[in-house]
Structures are given as structure tokens and as C-alpha cells.
């Protein structure tokens, strides 16, 4: 069945969505919008579709089957709620929202709508992530004891100055944790299990004179089954070091560093090689955006909701927001309490 699509927000990450719409069969781009007139006009000319100044006018004049929401974080909530209320399916870029309360509003809107919604936590689709989940689910490694993860990347002052919304609490909702590391935090809790308690600190080590939000953070997570995980992340590194994620179990371990290394207690080692990113977008976004998008479209007729629901995406947002509440209680009085 041919589907029609529109993209709301034509910034950096929209690149992979436009590419997927062009590459996948039976999807037709019919509209786009961006609140910046020059950005909207340029994208409209490039892709040969009407460009709208806001999502409301777009929904009034065209009714796509699916809207890809690629806006800055603080613009997610109203776009999603309006699309769902209009019966339009939504594919939403991470994070779910820039505040926990807004994320909960999206969860509620999804429950009340007949439309489908999925959240782009695309690293769950990586070959390595899927293999890790299968091994853990099989039980062959025994009980999971915990995990450790790192995201040590680099950003410049110019990164924030080019798009000031990235460095502000009111618009980004945070820094490193919500914008860069949330994919790794999502994978950690998806592989090890739901998180019961969070202890952490988010601070600014490098860019305090440029941004309000954090560029460095450390977390201690206790999972519901008693497993314990730690995370460290920073944007003050001099290079983009590979993301690391190690899971430790009774009878072996998993080590994710691009490829996945599975080590069993009897000495057997298996390596799962990751596919290469097919997009012209940034490679650190992961390799599976297009696969997730294709899967979302294929599942639109399923009886069950798309598996990465707003409620599922709320889990990583809640972890991040709890760290912010502990680090900046004066700003986060709606503090998340992770259960």
C-alpha cells in the first residue's frame, strides 16, 4: 500500500528521514514544514513539495498518512498531540520530549488516539543490539549482574552557537544526556532491565561560558532485579571515541564497541559485525534509522502498537530527568521518581 508522508522540522536529523522516504518503496513525500521560512523554502525546493510555516496549516491543507517529527526538542509535544488528534500517524525523533511532564502528555495522547506512533531509538535495530538482546533473552549467560557504558564525544562552542536551542534548558531540556547519550542509556536499560533507582550528577566541565546545560555526566543505576549499572559521558573529549557498552552476567559477558563481542565462561568468543551506516547523515546517529523507518511503515496495519512506543521511550527520559532533578533541583521541581 502506498503511503504519504510529511516531515516537520527540516534541521540536521531530518536528512535521514528524507533519505529513507526517497529510498523506501511505496512512500511519497507530499509536504514539509519548518518555522524558519528560509529553511522551509530551501527544503521545499530541494524535495519538490509544498513547504508550510507550521504544522497546523500543513495538517489543514494536506493530510499525510505519516508525519515525521524532527523538530527541536521543545517543539515535539504539540506537534505530536495535534497529529494524533487528527488521526495522523507519527514517527518521532528522540527524545520523547524535553520535559517529563510533556513526555507523559504524549503517552496519554497516544493512548487516546487510533493513530500509530513510534519513537526513533534506532540503535535498538543495530545488528549488534539485536544479537545482544537475543543472547540475554536466551538465558545462556545466566542472570545479568550489571553493565557499564560510556559516551565520550566532542563538541565545539560553534556547535551550540550555530543553533542556540541546543544549549538551553527551556528548549533542549538538557545537554549531553538528553541529546547525545540517551540512545546509549536506552540500550543499557533495554538490555539489562527496567531501572528502579537513579543516582547521578550532570555538570558543565568545558562550555560553562557558552551553554546552560551539561556537557558531562555520571550515573549509577539500580535495576528492578537488583543488577547495577554505571554510565559516564562527556562532550569534552578531544575526539569522538567509540561508544562502549559492556554487560556482565553469571556465565559470560557482552562487549559492544561498534561490533559486539560475546564471551562465554567456557572461553568461546563470538563476534557480531555491525553494518555500515547507509546515510549521508552523521555516522554517530547509528546505522539503523532507515531500517526502523521501514519497519514502522510495515507495521502500520498490525493489531499491536509499534514496539518502541512513547511509554517505552519515557523510560530513558525518566532516567535523564531524574539526574537533572538531582543536579539542578531549582530547575526541575517536577523531578522524576523512577519506579
N, C-alpha and C positions, 0 to 999 in steps of 0.2 A: 504494500500500500504506500502510495506517495504521501509524504508529509511535508507540510510547510513550516518554515522556521523563521524566527526573528532574533536578532541579537540586541540586547540592551546594555550599553556601555561598550565603547569601542577603543578601550585602552590596551595595554600590553597583552594581558592574558586572553583577550578576545581573538588574538591571532590563531590560537589552536582551535578555537570554536569555528571560526570562519573556514579554516583549512578542512576541518572534519566535515562540515556541511558541504563543502565543494567536493570532497573525496568520496563520501559515502553515497551509495545508491539510494534513489527514491527520496531524497531530501532536497527541497527547493527553498532557498533563501528568498523571502519576499519583502523584508523590511529590516531596518535597524534604527537605533536612536542613540543619541548622546546629548547631554545637556550643554556641551560645548559646541557651538554652531560650526566652527571650523573643522573640528574632529568629525562631526556628523556628516558634513558636506563631503569631506575627503573620503570617508568610508563609503558613503552612498555612491560617489562617482567610481570608486575602485571596484565595488561589487555590483554596480548597476541596478540598485534597488532604491526605493524611496527612503529618505532619511528624515526622521522625526526629531523634534526637540525634546520630547518627553514621552514616557511610556504610555501615559494616559491618552494622548492624541493618537498614538500608534494603535492602541487597542480599539479606539473608537472607529478608526478608518480601515484597518485590516485586522483580521482575526487569525493569527497563525495557530498551528497545532501546538507548537512548542516555542517557548521563549527561553533563550539562553541569557542568564543574568550574569553579566561580567562587570558590574559597576564597582566603584569603591565600596568598602565595607558598610559604611553608614547608610548607603542607599539601597542595600539589599532588601530590607524588611518591607517597605511599602510597595516596591515593585513586585515582590513575590506575592504578597497578600492580594494586591489588585489583580494579578494574573490568575491566581487560584479562584478568586471570587468570580472572575469572568469565565471560569471553566477552561482556562488555557493551561496546558502542561508546562512545567518549569524544570529547567536544568540549571542549577545554581552553583556558581563558583564558591570555593571556600573563602573565608569561614562562613558558617551558617549565618552569623550576624556579628555586629561589633559590640553587642551587649547581650548578656544572658537573658534579660527580660525580652529583648527583641527576638532572640532565638526561640524562646518559649511561645511568643506570638506566632511565629512561623509554624511551629509544631501544631499549635491549636488550629491555625488556618488550614493546614494540610489535612487534619482530621475531619474538618467540616466540608472539604471540597471533594468533588468527584474527579477532579483533575489529578494527574500524577506529578510527583516532584522527586527529583534526585539531586544529591549534592556531590560535587566533584572532589571526592577524596580518591583521586585516580591511582595513587600508589598502591591501593589495595588490589588493583588489577595487574600489577607487575608480576611477571613470571615467578620472581623470587618470593614475593609476598604470598602468592597463592600456594607455592610449594611449601613455604614455612607453615602456613596455616594447615595444610593437609597433614604434614608430619606431626604437628602438635595435636591435631584432632584425632589422629590415629592412635595416640597413646603410647606409641613405641618408645618414646623418650621418657615416659613416666610423668610424674607431677612436675609442673613448671614451678621453679623456685623464685624466679625473678628475671629482670632484664636490665641492661644499661644501654643508653643511646646518646649520641652526640650529633649536633649540627653546628659546625664551625665554618662559617662562611664570612665573606667580606662585603661590606657596603661602603660607599663613599658619601661624603656630605652632599655631593651633587645628586645622588640618588633621591634624597629627601627634598632637596631644593627644587628639583625638576617637577615633583608632584607633592606639594606640601601636605596633602591629606595623609600621606603615609606616616608622618611623624607626629600626628596629633591624636590625643586620646579621644576627642569628640568625633573624629572622622574615621580613624583606623581602628580604634578600640584597643590599641596596644601596638607593640613593635615586633620584635623577633618571634615571640611565642605565637601570636595570632596570625602573623603574616608569612613567616618563613617556616617555623618549626612545627606548626600544627599538623602537617602531614605526618611527621615522624612520631609525634605524640599520639596521633590517631592510630598509626600502625602498632605502636607499643601497647596501647590498651586493647586494640583489636586482637592481637596475638596472645597477650598474657592474660587478659580478662578485665572486667569492669573494675573501676577504681573506687575504693571506699574512702580513703583519706588522702589529702594532698598537703605537703609542706614544701614551701618554695620561696624563692626570692627573685624578683625581676628588678634589674637596675640598669643604669646607663654608665658604661665604662669609657666609651670612646667619643660619643656625639652629644654630650650633655648641652653643648652650646648651640646645637642645631635642632634637636628634637626633644619632645616632651616624653616620649615613650622609651621603653627599654631596648638596649642592644645586646644585653647579656642576661642569662637566667640559669638557675639551677633548681631542680625539683627532686623530691623524694615522694614516691607514690606507694601506697599500700593497697594491694588489690583485695577484692572481696574474699578470695580464697586464702589470703594471708601471704601471697607472694609479694616481693618487694622489688621496686624498680627505681633506678636513678636516671636523671637526664641532665645534660649540660649543653648549653647552646650559647653562641656569641656571633655577632656580626663584626667583631673587632679583629678577626683573624686576617692575616695578610693575603690569603688565597682562599678559594673555595675548596676546602678539604672534603673528601668523601663523607657522606652521611654514614654513621655507623649505628647498628642495632644488633645487640647480642642478647640471645635468650638462653637461660641456663635451666636445665631440667635434671631430674634424677639420673637419667641414663644417657646423657649427651647434651649437645648444645647446638645452637644455630648462630651463625655469624654472617651478618649482612653488610657488605661493603661493595656496593654495585652488584656483584654476583653473590650468591648465597652458598655458604659452606656449612654442610651438615656433618657434625662429628658425633659418632656413636661411641658408647662406652667400650665396645669391643675393638675400637681402633679404626673401624670403617669410616671413610670420609667420602661424601658425595658433594659435588659442586653443581649448582644450577646456574646457568649463564643467563644474564638478563638481556633482553632485546635492546636494540638501539632506538633512540628517540627518532620518530619519523617527521617531526615538526621543525619548522624554522624558528619556533619559539625557544626560550631558554631551556637548556638541557636539564637544569636542576628542577624544573617543574615535574620531572618524571617522564616516563616513556609511554604512558598508557591513557592519556587524555582521549585520544580518538577511539580507543577500544571501549572505554567507559561510555562515551557518547553513543557509539554504535549499539552497545548493549542496552542503553536506556531506550533508544528508539525501538529496538526489537522487542522490548518487554512492555510496551505501551498497552498491548491487548491482554496482558497477563491478569489473572484474577487477583494476584497479590501485589502489594505496593513494590516499587523499586527498592532493592535491598539496602541501598545507602540512603535512608530516609532522613528527614530533619531530626527526628528523635535520635537516630544513630549519630548524626553529626553533632548533636548537642553534647554528647559525652566529652569530646575533646574540647569544645568551647567551655564547658563547665570546669574542666581541669585548669585551663588557661585563666579563666576568670577568678578562680579561687586563689591562684598565685598572685594575680593583680590585687585582689582584695586584701591579702596578707601584706603585700609590699606597699600598697598605697590605699590604706583604709579610708582616708579622707575623700578619695575619688570614687571608691567602689563600695558604697554603703548598701547596695543591693546584693552584696557579696554572695557568691555561690557557695553552697554547702554540698559537697559531693557525697552522694549516697550510692 
